[in-house]
Amino acid sequence: MSIETFLLHPPVTQVFMIHGYHSSPHKKWFQWLNLQGIMKSIKFKAIELPDPDNPDPEKWRETIALEIGVVTKQIGIVGHSLGCQAALQYLDSLSDDQWKLGRMVLVSGFNEPFGDDPVLNNFVGDGVDLGNIKDHVGGITVIRSDDDPEVPAELTDKLAIGLGVPPTVVPGAKHFRDSDGVGQVPEVLEGLVK
């Protein structure tokens, strides 16, 4: 790595993981990432968001802001499902347009309402302007499964396109939950260290 590349895109040393709706920071693949981070000198922290069964976007944004503090090129964010939308809303709310985030990995994400769940759809609202985000992030990875029963593939693909990246498709991972048998997602780690 050249000194110019290092200065423009320094390695991520701190990653914040953001869980989704009806979830918690105790996912097996979050724990797996934490162990991988130890070997790569990356500190992982899963943020515990308030009331995950009845999420409030403002409270989630406030919690994320308190946990992350100042956004820098050495910070990465990993979001899962509604946690992707929470991460996007947080970044979109930053008032300083000079912020730079090192890496962002979004798993089973979306940026528009779908289905008939009023809590989820009220949280998402009109989505965020992805153009306000993509130029501030050093590297973006959007991951989905080929058989997600919760989030339609076309919505995750649309999110990826809006962020200027192709979607990474993981066969057979469903919605990347413990109950789906997913204990590790190497594609997330790759997105953080590439």
N, C-alpha and C positions, 0 to 999 in steps of 0.2 A: 504494500500500500504506500503510495507516494505521500509526501507531507501535505501536498495540496488536497488530495483526496481525504486524508485524515482530518484536516482542518475543516473541510466542507461537510464531511459526513463522519464525525467521530463515532467510535463504537458506542452502542447503547450500554449503559451500566446500571440503569434502574428501569424496571418495567412494572407498570400498574395494570392489573387484570380486573376487568369489570364484568361481573356476572349479569345475568338477565332476569327476566320475569319468572316468578315462582322458582327462584334458584338461590344459590348461596356462593360464597367464596371458597367452598370446600370441595369443588369438583376434583375428580381424580386427575384430570389432565392439567388443571391448575397446579396441583401438588407435584405432578411429574415435571412441569415447567420449572417449578421452584428448585427441584433437585438438579435439573439440567443447568440451571443458572449458577448453582454452586460450582459446577465444573468449569463454567465459562466466565466466572467472575462477574455475573450479572445478578443483581439483587431483584427478586420478584416480590411483589406485594399484591395480594388479592384484596380489593377494597370491599368492605361489607356495606352494602347499600341499605338504607332504611326501608322497611316494609316491602319486601320483594313481591308479595302477593297483591299489593295495591300500590304500585309505584307512582310516585309524584315526580315529574320531570325536574321541577325546581329544587326539591330536596335532594334528588340524586345528583344534580349539577353541583349544588353546594357541597355535598359530601366529597365528590370527585375533586373539586377545587381545593378543599381543605387538605385532602390526602396528597395531591400532586404538588401543590405550591406553585413554583415558577416552572413553566414549560421550557425545556432546553433541548439541545441536539442530543444529549446523552440519555434522554428519557424515551421510553417506548410505551405504547398503550396497546393492550390486547382486549378486545371486546367480544362478548358472545351474545348473539341474539339481540334482545332489547338492550343489552349492554353496549352494543355497537352504536345504537341510536343515542344512548346516553353519552357515549364518548364524543360522537359527532356534535351533539348539542352543546356539550361542554366546550369543545374547541371553537365552535361557532360563536360562543358567547364571550370569548376573550376580546377585551377591548383594545389591547395593544396589537396593531396589525403587523408588528415586527417579530412575533413569536415564531420559533422554529422547533418542531418536534422531530426527534430522531427517526423513529419508526412507528408505524401503526399497523396492527393486524386485526382484521375484522372477520369473525367466524359466524356464519349463518346470519349475516346482517341484512338490513333493509333500511330504506329511507322514505317509505310511504306507508300509509295505513293499508291493511288488508284484513279479510275475514270479518267476523262480526263481534269481536271482543271490544267493547267500548273503552275499557281501561287501556288496553294496548293502543288502540287507535287514537285516543285522546292524548296519550303520551307522545306519540309520533307527530300528531298534528299534520302540518303541511311538509314535514321533513325539513332538512337544512339545505342551504345552498352549498353544494359540494365544491364549487369553484372557490369559495372562501377558505377552504381547508386544504385542498390538494397541493397547492403551491407552497404551503408552510411545512410540509412533512417530507423528510429525507427519503423515506421508503415506505410504500404502502403495499400490503398484501390483503386480498379479499379471498376468503376460503368458504367453500360450501361442499356439501355432500351431493352425491348423485341421487339420493333417495330421502331427502329431508321431508318428514311428514308435517312439519310445523311451518316452515318458511318456504314459500314457493321459490324454486330455483331462479325463475326469471327476475324476481325482485333482488336477489343477491347479485345476479349478473348485471342488472341495471345499476346497482350501487357501485360495482367494480368499474363499469364503463364511465360512470359519473366521476369516479376518482382517477380515471386515466390508466387503469391497469386491467389485465385479463383476470378472470376468476380462476382460482386454483380449485380443482375438483378432486375431492377425496372419495373414492368409491366405498359405498357401504357404511358410512359413518352416521347416517341418519341425521339427528339434530345435535350430535356431539355431546350427548348427555351420558352420565354414568349408566343410566338404565338402558342406553343404546350399546353398552359394552365398550365405550370409548374411554380408555385410560391414558392415552397419550396422543398428541397430534404433532408429529415432527415438522409438519409444514408451518406451524406457528413459529417454532424455534428458528427454522430456516428464514422466515420472513423478518425475524428480529436481528439476525446476524449477517445477512447477505450484504 
